Amino acid sequence: MTIRCTKSICSSACSSWNLHSIAVPHRLSPVPVGHTSIFIAVSAVHRTEALNACKFLIDEIKASVPIWKREVYVNGEVWKENSEFLERRIQIVEGNGVCSERKKGCCAVKVKVESGVSDSCDN
């Protein structure tokens, strides 16, 4: 489900900007504080389109894709859901969703991303 939702967001980016390709890998293993958990790469002829698409992708992935994380502390651990995801779900319920409103089926259960998403944009 998470991969399907991420691919849907990538497709939205491809149809909104003139992009060549997109790669969006997300880490599954423990990620030390300060290290990268998600990497977004976009190729386009013009940098403005690539930069705008990157911003859109990270914002939509953080707000729409059900990725949970386990924070580990010296005295225990806790599973956390992204607060941006929760805020977006509230917006969708209230009818204020933007891009994710048309992707309601993407947000439901906790899912781990098992592989990166890499697509070519055929415009």
Buried (B, 14 or more C-beta within 10 A) or exposed (E): BBBEBBBBBBEBBBEEBBBBBBBBBBBEEEEEEEEEBBEBBBBBEEEEBBEBBBEBBBBBBBBBBBBBBEEEEEEEEEEEEBEBBEEBBEBBEEEEBEBBEEBEEBBEEEBEBEEBBEBEBEE
